[in-house]
């Protein structure tokens, strides 16, 4: 059984949603589609496995170094580290 990553929503208003995601080792978000453009800011340095219709890839993320993606991304995100991984996701509504 796969563990589920734990979201904590800090801000959710008409313009922005800010969520902290905490992943225990092996935890996953579950398959989802991003309805809004978004940016992710890693709190932890490490690797996440991204599973999409195009296959699997490993993203190497560095603490404090953000990235941006446009709406429409569909994937599952899995912590492949042997430690907790944390990031902040900012969605632009």
N, C-alpha and C positions, 0 to 999 in steps of 0.2 A: 504494500500500500504506500502510495506516494504522500509525503507530507505536503501541506499547503503553506505557501508563503503567507505571512501575516501583514495585511495592510492596516495602517493607521492614517486616517484622513485628518489633516491639520487645518486645511482651508478648503471650502467648497462654496463658491459664490457664482454669480452670473458670468464671470470672466475667466476664473482660474480654479483648478483643483490641485492641491498639493498633498501628496500621499507619501508616507514613509513605508517602504517594503522591507521586511525582515525575513530572511531565508535561513533556516537551519540547514545543515548539510543535507543535500538530497531534496530539499523542499522545492516546489514548483508553483508558479502562478496558476497553472491550468491554461488550456487553450483560450485565447481571447483576441478580440479585434479592437484596435485603438480607434475610437471615434473622433478624437481630436489630435491636432499636432501636439507633440510633447517633447520635453527635455528631461534627461536623467542625470542626476549628480550622484556619483558613487560616494558613499561614506566609508567604504571598505575597498581595498585593492584586492583584486582576485579575478576569477574566471566564471562566466555564466555560459551555460549551453543554451542556444536559441534553436528551437525546433519550429520549422515552418513548412509550407507546402513545397518549398524549394529544397528542403533537406535540413541538415543540422550544421551548425557552425558554433565555434567557441569564440566568445567576445572576451577580450582581456581589458578589464576596466581598472582605472587608477583613481585612488581617492582624490576627490575634489576636481577631477577633469570631466566636464559635462559633455553630453552629446545631444543632438536634436534629430527627431524623426517626424515625418509628416503622417497625418491621419491615414488609416487604412492598413497599417501593419497588422498582420495576423500571426500569432506565434504562441508558444509556451516557453517560459523562461525557467531554467533549472540551475540551482546552486550546485556546482560540481567541486567546490572546495571542501576541505575537511573542517571548516570553521563557518560560523555565521557570516552571512554577507548581507549588507544593508545599503539601500540607495533611496534617494528622494526623487520622486517623479512629479514633474510639474506639467499639467495638461492645460492647454490654451483653448478655451471654449469659443 
